[in-house]
Amino acid sequence: MLGSSVDSLAEGAKGVMKGAVAQPRLLVPVVLVMIYNRWNGILVPEYGYMQLELIPMLVGFFTYKIATFFQAIDDAVNVVGGKR
């Protein structure tokens, strides 16, 4: 999902609109929170499974997002540098 939104920037304004509408950007963090709640609410007390921590789950997701952003910036700088 994240890679295709960055790729849509190459198509200009039309690609940005298409990428923004077609992708639910908050879906992954919302699903992570839902999994966290269900896992710790049902599986931990009844079956004794390991408890999940919410902060490391979200930090891992947003770290990936930041890395994708910096990759897009690096590619943009390389393209602009190549045109000069």
C-alpha positions in Angstrom: 0.0 0.0 0.0 2.7 2.5 1.0 4.9 1.8 -2.1 2.0 2.3 -4.5 1.1 5.6 -3.0 4.7 6.8 -3.5 4.7 5.5 -7.1 1.5 7.4 -7.7 3.4 10.7 -7.2 5.1 10.1 -10.5 1.8 10.6 -12.4 1.3 14.1 -11.1 -1.9 15.5 -9.5 -4.1 12.8 -11.2 -2.0 10.1 -9.6 -2.0 11.7 -6.2 -5.8 11.8 -6.2 -6.1 8.3 -7.4 -3.6 7.0 -4.8 -5.3 8.9 -2.0 -8.8 7.8 -2.7 -8.0 4.1 -3.5 -6.0 3.4 -0.3 -7.4 3.4 3.2 -4.3 4.9 4.9 -5.5 4.3 8.5 -6.6 0.7 7.9 -3.3 -1.0 9.1 -3.0 0.9 12.4 -6.7 0.4 13.2 -6.4 -3.4 12.4 -3.3 -3.5 14.7 -5.2 -2.0 17.6 -8.1 -4.3 17.0 -5.8 -7.4 17.0 -4.1 -6.1 20.2 -7.4 -5.7 22.0 -8.8 -9.1 20.9 -5.5 -10.9 21.6 -5.1 -9.5 25.1 -8.8 -9.6 25.9 -9.5 -13.2 24.9 -6.4 -15.3 24.2 -4.2 -14.2 27.1 -6.6 -14.8 30.0 -8.2 -18.0 28.7 -5.2 -19.7 27.0 -2.2 -18.1 28.7 -0.6 -16.9 25.5 2.1 -14.2 25.5 0.7 -10.6 26.0 1.1 -8.2 23.1 2.4 -4.6 23.6 0.7 -1.9 21.6 3.5 0.7 21.4 6.1 -1.6 19.8 3.5 -2.8 17.2 2.7 0.8 16.2 6.3 1.9 16.3 7.2 -0.9 13.9 4.5 0.1 11.5 5.3 3.8 11.5 9.1 3.1 11.3 8.4 1.3 8.0 6.3 4.3 6.8 9.1 6.7 7.6 11.6 4.5 5.8 9.4 4.5 2.7 9.1 8.3 2.9 12.9 8.7 3.0 13.3 6.3 0.1 10.9 8.4 -2.0 12.8 11.6 -1.1 16.1 9.9 -2.1 14.6 8.8 -5.5 13.2 12.3 -6.1 16.6 13.9 -5.4 18.3 11.5 -7.7 15.8 12.2 -10.5 16.2 16.0 -10.1 20.0 15.7 -9.9 20.0 13.6 -13.1 18.1 16.3 -15.1 20.6 19.0 -14.4 
